[in-house]
Every structure is written in C-alpha cells, then in structure tokens.
C-alpha cells in the first residue's frame, strides 16, 4: 500500500469508493447514508487543489489487463479548521477493509498536519456505528465536550444537522498531533 496525493484522474474513483463504503450502513438501518451521493467532483477537486486529498493505493492483483498499475482503495479529504486538520471524509472500499488502510491514511494526515503546524486532527462521526466513533477511539481520538467545540466545528455540526445527519447520534472528536 502506498499513500499519495490524489490526481484529477482519481476523483471519479473516489466517488466509486464512497458509494461502496456506504453500503455497510444498510445493515444498520441507515439507508439514507448508504444512498447518499458521494462528494461532487468539484468539491473533491477543491480539496485536491488545496493539497488536502490523499489516496491509499493497493498494488494490482495481477488481473489480465491490469499491467503493473496500482489502484486507489481508500481516500481522505480535509482542511484546516481552527488550528487543527479537520478530516472531512475518510472512506475505505469494503474489499480493502480491516487491513489498516484507514489508520494509515489518518496517520499520513496527522503527519501533514504536524508539518503545517496544526495541533492535531478533528472529525465528526456517528457514535453508534462500529467503524465510526468506536474505531476512532481505538486509534487515539477522544470525544470533545460541547464547551471544547471551536467555532469552526460548531459550524460544521450545524451544516451536518441541516443535512439531516443528526437523525443518528453524532460527535466531534480530536486527536493531538504525534
């Protein structure tokens, strides 16, 4: 596996990864999340142009016609918010799940955040989805209390609520820079 900046040619593949990564939400009765459209190409391009879109690529499985190319199996996008790097989205294709791909992307983002002088990482996530808040806790994130929320995080949460994401319990989480 290799982490690298996303290219313009990757962006439609990131949408495919997002669609596939949404499917497991159906098993939890969260069909609206599973059916949600992936980020628009224009939004992905904005993150890419800012240098805040990375892909994890796996080596080719050697299938006929693949050659020696690698393919993206996961991605992470984000941006600085109030002194931390806010992970807007991290998605792993189910075929690459449970192999440390997400953890590796998050570690890469943490290194980039530190290099930019940011204090750590933030994200928002569902509390009752096993591969969301419980997973992030296992890799060092902690839930922020209401008084700890920065103005930028409050704005992000308000936007999420406007989009109906508060139908399921959500939290903001933080992990300090390594």
PARO-504620 format. One line per 3 residues: number of its first residue (from 1); their letters; for each residue y, x, z of C-alpha. Coordinates in Angstrom, 3 decimals. Layout:
// residues N
NUM	a	Y X Z ~ ...
***
This chain:
// residues 178
1	xxx	0.000 0.000 0.000 ~ 3.494 1.154 -0.825 ~ 6.877 -0.302 0.192
4	xxx	9.662 -0.051 -2.385 ~ 12.904 -1.795 -3.316 ~ 12.418 -4.971 -5.333
7	xxx	13.263 -4.806 -9.025 ~ 14.610 -7.629 -11.192 ~ 11.146 -7.983 -12.762
10	xxx	9.636 -8.560 -9.290 ~ 11.750 -11.585 -8.439 ~ 9.608 -14.276 -10.140
13	xxx	6.550 -12.694 -8.494 ~ 8.260 -13.042 -5.105 ~ 8.612 -16.754 -5.767
16	xxx	4.874 -16.906 -6.502 ~ 4.128 -15.051 -3.251 ~ 6.337 -17.510 -1.365
19	xxx	4.549 -20.534 -2.828 ~ 1.143 -19.084 -1.938 ~ 2.298 -18.085 1.558
22	xxx	3.480 -21.639 2.167 ~ 0.092 -23.221 1.530 ~ -1.391 -22.496 5.006
25	xxx	1.342 -24.672 6.543 ~ -0.525 -27.696 5.146 ~ -3.329 -27.102 7.650
28	xxx	-0.767 -27.595 10.443 ~ 0.570 -30.848 9.012 ~ 3.741 -29.119 7.801
31	xxx	3.513 -30.277 4.198 ~ 7.296 -30.211 3.772 ~ 7.240 -26.475 4.463
34	xxx	4.280 -25.943 2.135 ~ 6.060 -27.898 -0.607 ~ 9.444 -26.227 -0.093
37	xxx	10.738 -24.388 -3.127 ~ 10.906 -20.603 -2.832 ~ 14.282 -18.862 -2.766
40	xxx	16.102 -19.188 -6.082 ~ 16.134 -16.176 -8.388 ~ 19.902 -15.923 -7.927
43	xxx	19.507 -15.662 -4.148 ~ 16.724 -13.097 -4.433 ~ 18.919 -11.113 -6.824
46	xxx	21.785 -11.173 -4.315 ~ 19.534 -9.597 -1.671 ~ 18.152 -7.123 -4.227
49	xxx	21.604 -6.046 -5.396 ~ 22.642 -5.503 -1.773 ~ 19.638 -3.219 -1.278
52	xxx	18.018 -5.654 1.156 ~ 14.922 -6.790 -0.750 ~ 11.677 -4.854 -0.487
55	xxx	8.165 -5.423 -1.714 ~ 4.815 -4.216 -0.499 ~ 2.576 -3.484 -3.409
58	xxx	-1.154 -3.049 -3.438 ~ -2.945 -0.835 -5.865 ~ -4.540 -2.628 -8.782
61	xxx	-8.027 -3.949 -8.180 ~ -9.088 -2.391 -11.460 ~ -9.466 -5.705 -13.273
64	xxx	-9.569 -5.452 -17.021 ~ -6.101 -5.132 -18.485 ~ -4.504 -4.096 -15.193
67	xxx	-4.342 -0.409 -16.029 ~ -3.137 1.673 -13.110 ~ -0.298 -0.633 -12.143
70	xxx	0.390 -1.941 -8.671 ~ 1.412 -5.482 -7.876 ~ 3.630 -6.943 -5.139
73	xxx	1.641 -8.763 -2.457 ~ 4.480 -9.343 0.009 ~ 8.232 -9.148 0.313
76	xxx	11.036 -9.068 2.848 ~ 14.678 -10.013 2.351 ~ 17.515 -9.926 4.854
79	xxx	21.040 -8.840 5.604 ~ 23.178 -7.500 8.429 ~ 24.302 -10.223 10.836
82	xxx	26.410 -9.415 13.898 ~ 25.215 -5.821 14.226 ~ 21.508 -6.407 13.602
85	xxx	19.456 -6.709 10.440 ~ 18.515 -10.366 10.092 ~ 15.187 -10.950 8.348
88	xxx	15.821 -13.979 6.179 ~ 12.258 -14.139 4.882 ~ 9.077 -12.125 5.090
91	xxx	6.134 -13.502 3.149 ~ 2.663 -12.150 2.526 ~ 0.331 -13.540 -0.113
94	xxx	-2.727 -15.046 1.649 ~ -5.004 -12.692 -0.330 ~ -3.310 -9.764 1.463
97	xxx	-3.044 -11.381 4.915 ~ -4.418 -9.775 8.085 ~ -4.081 -6.237 6.712
100	xxx	-0.842 -5.174 8.396 ~ 1.299 -5.767 5.312 ~ 3.916 -7.879 7.102
103	xxx	4.021 -5.457 10.022 ~ 4.554 -2.555 7.602 ~ 7.400 -4.366 5.817
106	xxx	9.055 -5.174 9.143 ~ 8.745 -1.541 10.267 ~ 10.321 -0.459 6.971
109	xxx	13.208 -2.906 7.509 ~ 13.625 -1.596 11.072 ~ 13.907 1.965 9.768
112	xxx	16.522 0.889 7.195 ~ 18.423 -0.990 9.932 ~ 18.446 2.077 12.154
115	xxx	19.630 4.218 9.223 ~ 22.534 1.791 8.764 ~ 23.474 1.980 12.454
118	xxx	22.294 -1.540 13.241 ~ 20.946 -2.277 16.721 ~ 17.719 -3.980 15.716
121	xxx	16.152 -6.890 13.892 ~ 16.622 -10.626 14.258 ~ 14.829 -13.564 12.700
124	xxx	14.325 -17.271 13.159 ~ 10.868 -18.763 13.195 ~ 8.622 -21.633 14.196
127	xxx	7.356 -21.410 17.767 ~ 4.052 -23.238 17.281 ~ 2.813 -21.587 14.091
130	xxx	0.313 -18.828 14.974 ~ 1.557 -16.465 12.267 ~ 5.199 -17.021 13.280
133	xxx	6.612 -16.648 16.828 ~ 3.294 -15.638 18.486 ~ 2.786 -12.959 15.804
136	xxx	6.338 -11.633 16.152 ~ 5.909 -11.431 19.935 ~ 2.814 -9.287 19.418
139	xxx	4.820 -6.819 17.322 ~ 7.666 -6.472 19.811 ~ 10.099 -9.325 19.202
142	xxx	11.375 -11.446 22.066 ~ 12.881 -14.922 22.036 ~ 16.633 -14.984 22.500
145	xxx	18.097 -17.358 25.058 ~ 20.912 -19.657 23.984 ~ 23.661 -17.509 25.597
148	xxx	22.298 -14.459 23.703 ~ 22.789 -16.058 20.284 ~ 25.555 -14.426 18.287
151	xxx	27.970 -16.476 16.169 ~ 26.076 -15.470 13.024 ~ 22.724 -16.550 14.471
154	xxx	24.235 -19.857 15.588 ~ 25.462 -20.427 12.034 ~ 22.000 -19.606 10.620
157	xxx	20.354 -22.037 13.056 ~ 22.872 -24.761 12.178 ~ 22.103 -24.310 8.469
160	xxx	18.362 -24.494 9.202 ~ 18.901 -27.705 11.166 ~ 20.858 -29.181 8.236
163	xxx	17.829 -28.429 6.031 ~ 15.504 -30.274 8.431 ~ 13.701 -27.240 9.817
166	xxx	14.316 -28.396 13.386 ~ 11.711 -31.090 12.874 ~ 9.423 -28.406 14.332
169	xxx	10.422 -26.189 17.293 ~ 12.222 -23.007 16.212 ~ 13.672 -19.973 17.952
172	xxx	15.722 -16.883 17.240 ~ 14.001 -13.612 18.036 ~ 15.144 -9.995 18.431
175	xxx	13.553 -6.548 18.399 ~ 15.523 -3.407 19.101 ~ 15.682 -0.567 16.599
178	x	12.932 2.044 17.010
***
